[in-house]
Amino acid sequence: MVFVALSKNDTRFGDGKEISTDTFETKHEVTLFFYDSDSIEKEFRNYGLLEAKEIN
């Protein structure tokens, strides 16, 4: 399985209303979660994460 997550390096990081750590609500009420390598590992290691890499 492949999945895509938003990086804390994304230009949208910090935009909108912060509703939780690294989580923002846009003006259209869409919740965006942002990750770095540590948070990816923490969130997904129990699901068999094999590899994670940032794509610019």
KOLNU-569283 format. One record per atom (N, C-alpha, C, O, CB): x, y, z; residue in three letters. Coordinates in steps of 0.02 Angstrom, whole numbers, plus 50000, padded with zeros to 5 digits. Atoms other than C-alpha are relative to their C-alpha. Glycine has a CB too. Example, Ala and Ser with C-alpha at 12.3 -4.5 7.8 and 13.67 -1.06 7.14 Angstrom:
// residues 2
500454994150000ALA;506154977550390ALA;500455006050000ALA;500975005950033ALA;499505000150062ALA;499584994149997SER;506844994750357SER;499615005550037SER;499865011050045SER;500205002349929SER;
***
This chain:
// residues 56
500424994250000MET;500005000050000MET;500455006250000MET;500985006350032MET;499525000050061MET;499654993650002VAL;500585017549962VAL;499525005450024VAL;498935005450005VAL;500275001649928VAL;500434994449980PHE;499915032950047PHE;500415006450000PHE;501025006250004PHE;499684998850069PHE;499684993450003VAL;500305051450039VAL;499795004050061VAL;499205004050080VAL;499815003749934VAL;500144995649943ALA;500435063250187ALA;500305006849986ALA;500785007449947ALA;500294997050067ALA;499744993250008LEU;500725081850195LEU;500595001250047LEU;500564999650106LEU;499445005250013LEU;499404998649961SER;502445087250253SER;499935006750036SER;499585011250013SER;500615000149954SER;499964993649965LYS;502765100950379LYS;500375005249957LYS;500345011149971LYS;500344999250068LYS;499664995450046ASN;503815108450238ASN;499535002549945ASN;499735006849905ASN;500594996549968ASN;500504997750049ASP;502235110850132ASP;499845007450013ASP;499835009650070ASP;499354995650004ASP;500144992849992THR;501815129150099THR;499365001350038THR;499275006850064THR;499955003249931THR;500634999049964ARG;500105126550179ARG;500064999050075ARG;499605000550112ARG;499484995349973ARG;499905001149928PHE;500835121850348PHE;499945006650037PHE;500295011450021PHE;500694996650014PHE;500104994049960GLY;500245134750474GLY;499445004449976GLY;499255009250010GLY;500635003950001GLY;500564996150025ASP;498845141550365ASP;499354997850033ASP;499264991850045ASP;499954999549923ASP;500655001649971GLY;497115142250440GLY;500024999950076GLY;500495002450107GLY;499764993349975GLY;500075000349927LYS;496555138850617LYS;500334993550026LYS;500154988150004LYS;499255000350021LYS;499685005949970GLU;497675127150718GLU;499504996850049GLU;499305000050098GLU;500675001850036GLU;500495003349957ILE;496505114450796ILE;500324994550043ILE;500014992050090ILE;499454996949957ILE;499625004849961SER;497835102450862SER;500725000749977SER;500875004449931SER;499724992749990SER;499304999950020THR;499705099650851THR;500074998049927THR;499864992649908THR;500424995550045THR;499875001350071ASP;500195100750667ASP;499374998649959ASP;499404995349907ASP;500484994249992ASP;500645001150032THR;498355100550618THR;499645006749993THR;499555010350042THR;499574994950040THR;500304993550014PHE;497485115250536PHE;499354999149961PHE;499274994649921PHE;500495004449960PHE;500634999850036GLU;495735119050475GLU;500035005849951GLU;500165011549970GLU;499395000750049GLU;499974994950052THR;495675128350310THR;499375004450002THR;498905003050038THR;500094996849931THR;500584995650002LYS;494475142350269LYS;499384996549972LYS;498824998849980LYS;500165006249957LYS;500565004050026HIS;493405129150181HIS;499824994250047HIS;499474989550028HIS;500184997249931HIS;500145004849947GLU;493345118950343GLU;500264993049984GLU;499964988050004GLU;499254999650012GLU;499655006350013VAL;494505105250277VAL;500554999350052VAL;500945004050062VAL;500284999749926VAL;499485001249950THR;495615097650411THR;500614996949966THR;500564991849932THR;499744995350056THR;499385002450029LEU;497425095450356LEU;500484998150056LEU;500605001950103LEU;500325005449955LEU;499515002549952PHE;498665084950455PHE;500695000249967PHE;500754998349909PHE;499824992650023PHE;499324999350026PHE;500535088250431PHE;500484995750040PHE;500404995150101PHE;500225007449999PHE;499535004749968TYR;501975076350469TYR;500725001749984TYR;500875004949933TYR;499844992949977TYR;499295000250015ASP;503855075650482ASP;500204992750008ASP;499784988450023ASP;500425004850048ASP;499805007049998SER;504895059750482SER;499864996750067SER;499674990850070SER;500744999349984SER;500135002949934ASP;504715057250670ASP;499264998650011ASP;499084993450037ASP;500255004850054ASP;500715001149990SER;502835059450671SER;499724994649955SER;499254991149974SER;499625006649989SER;500215005650044ILE;502625047750521ILE;500164993450034ILE;499744988950036ILE;500365000549930ILE;499805006249966GLU;503595034350614GLU;499554998550060GLU;499324992950068GLU;500745000550023GLU;500425001049940LYS;502605036950774LYS;499294998049982LYS;499014993450012LYS;499995006450042LYS;500705001350019GLU;500895037050688GLU;499904993249966GLU;499384990049976GLU;499765005549955GLU;500135005650045PHE;501145022550569PHE;500434993850011PHE;500354988849976PHE;500105002249931PHE;499575005949989ARG;502465010550640ARG;499604993850018ARG;499804988250000ARG;500515001550054ARG;500405005849979ASN;501124999250714ASN;499594997049942ASN;499264991949951ASN;499535002050056ASN;500365002550058TYR;500384996950540TYR;500474996949949TYR;500274995649892TYR;499605005749967TYR;499535003450043GLY;501934989150465GLY;500365004649951GLY;500545002549896GLY;499664994749961GLY;499654995250043LEU;502745004750392LEU;500694997349983LEU;501084995750027LEU;500065006850035LEU;499355002550022LEU;504234999050288LEU;500475005749980LEU;501075005349992LEU;499914995349943LEU;499584994650025GLU;504845015350214GLU;499585006449997GLU;498985006349984GLU;500294998349929GLU;500324993550008ALA;504445033750214ALA;500535004749972ALA;501105004749996ALA;499705002750067ALA;499544995050027LYS;505245047350110LYS;499635006149978LYS;499055005849956LYS;500414997249942LYS;500314993750020GLU;504895065450074GLU;500155001349926GLU;500715000549903GLU;500265005950044GLU;499944998350070ILE;504595070349894ILE;499865007449993ILE;499345009950014ILE;499514995749955ILE;500084992750009ASN;504845088549849ASN;499715001649932ASN;499615007549916ASN;500675003550009ASN;
***
